[in-house]
Amino acid sequence: MNKIFLSTLMLLMAAVAQAQMMEPVKFSSSLKMLNNNEAEIVFSANIDDGWHVYSTDLGNEGPIEASLHVNKLEGAELVGKLKPRGKEVEQFDQMFGMKLRFFEKHATFVQRIRFNKPQYNVDVFLEYGACNDQMCMPPTEVPFKKKGTAPNTAPSNNSEFSDNSDYSDNSDNSDNSDSSESSDPSENSDNSESSDSLKSSTAPSNPRTLQPSTLYTPSIKELQAFGGADDMTNHSWLYILLMGFVGGLLAVCMPCIWPIIPMTVSFFLKRAKNDKQRGIRDAISYGLSIIVIYLALGLIVTSIFGSDTLNAMSTNAVFNIFLFVLLVVFALSFFGWFELSLPDKWANAVDSKASSTSGMLSIFLMAFTLVLVSFSCTAPIVGLLLVETATSGNWVAPALGMFGFALALALPFTLFALFPSWLKQVPKSGSWMNTLKVVLGFIELAFALKFFSVADLAYGWHLLDREVFLSLWIAIFALLGFYLIGVLKFQSDQINSDGRPMPVICIMGGLCSIAFAIYMLPGLWGAPCKAVSAFAPPMNTQDFNLNQHNVEAQFTDYETGMAAAKAQGKPVLLDFTGFGCVNCRKMEAAVWTDPRVAEMLEKDFVLISLYVDDRSPLPEPFTVIEGSDTLTFTTVKQKNSWLQAHKFGANTQPFYVAVSPDGQPLAPSYSYKEDVAAFLQFLQTAKGNFK
């Protein structure tokens, strides 16, 4: 209980800090001396679980690659290019349409240099990009500065750098020198590769110094005051618990469990004979034993894999293929092709042990026997539940889901022991239980495609693009509908058929399933189909798409856009994004293409996209004063990154925040979540607060 409380507290704290600064990558730098007047500048990184750092030489069309930039290089020259070291992962990325290389856990980048003068002065920095499956960091820089005496250095007129590297000798090149130690301050204003913030006592020529304005006033506390993230977190916990509880109720109705309930309750009541309280106590103990067994199963899953591994599993292609195969097997077993079962000797051994013991141990072993003999019915439900909770990446989710499942499973045994007369009113075993099994088989088959889609997108196979996914779902739910209205039959139905027509509730359910299949049909031509957007592949994977309307920002400059919003009397949606931000493109493809979202963004808001990796020079240097420091920005990326961190306390993308024309937040911030309904609610809340 204490662990659950602590984990809940930690999760809530993390949700409140959603808009706070993140530092998922920790870099260190060093200089390693070699022979032949050479040395290596070594940048080493420790990367948080779930994050990755992109490698070198990815090309201009890809995300932010690792690259070396020179501020000052005196008494030394670069030899070759920046080289990555370590275990490099290569995957095809659907959004960029190319193979990307990146590092997880650890990364090392090495740049070799050669000394050509007795004294050297090296001032360089590594620029890199980092992302996880939900957000990206802006281009981040790791500085390295060192002065000293070179070992055994003789002047060299032969430089290998010009032949093997993208960099030229920078000791005499002012275009590549943006150090604050430069004697000519104007060098900074012409350089688009300068560091994110330049601390300088001598400002560049004709800089524009930030004047006091609400446009730049920090709004971190105002964002936190909305408290929207907490509600989302509590909802997800409640969802997991309810999902487990519903799974338990479905398991109760399976033919492996439902017929056992009356026999078990009667056994406890007869065992107590004249002591009715003892019978009730035994039944309650039996129910609690079921809860303990399934809760232990959830905790075992957590302890074996751990939270970090569970988070990594959610995006691991191989693991998702395994889940796809597992759920297909479960579905086929529910269809009656074969039956999943544990060895009979296991259940017999536990049952024999329960008969030879007494007290609480006997009751616990009886509950364990139920778990074993009902494996064929409960395994697919438990498997689906564990799959959904484990891939959420939350360490306590499997235990919480199993608790809900066991609670629903144990509830009938306890209630019928307390109120034995209810047993006369419950439906008897019959063909309806087989119908329920087949329906669950269709649902598991549909869910299996979701996990195969993750692997398909990761490897770039294009086997399950959006139209293929929707076609399969249309077929699955149409067949489910035909089954429920009695048109389609399985072998198990023919065996268990009692000649009666399908009940009204099945026919109504079948009509709903067929209607759902018809609803998805327009998706084959590009309709958003918002009800399945959380499961289907992104819209950009669809080959034939009649919906070609794209939403584009009216402005990419903060002040210009805010002035336009004030003139038009509209709220503003600030979109902190990046050219190399994969998840930003996913949001634009999956959410912004929705007609309702597009209409609100174009008519009700002034959309300003602020790129944190745009190296374009500013029209004039932008200078701000923070405490005793003077910060001068010369590129668009520097200014936008500072604005996001200074005003909103965030440094990841995508990051959406709705503000009034004077810069005041109107709603909680919104990050990566491909949920059209949630994004619409976010926009409507901001619009309502603005009015």
Disulfide bonds with the S-S distance in Angstrom:
Cys131-Cys136 2.07
Cys256-Cys377 2.17
Cys581-Cys584 2.17
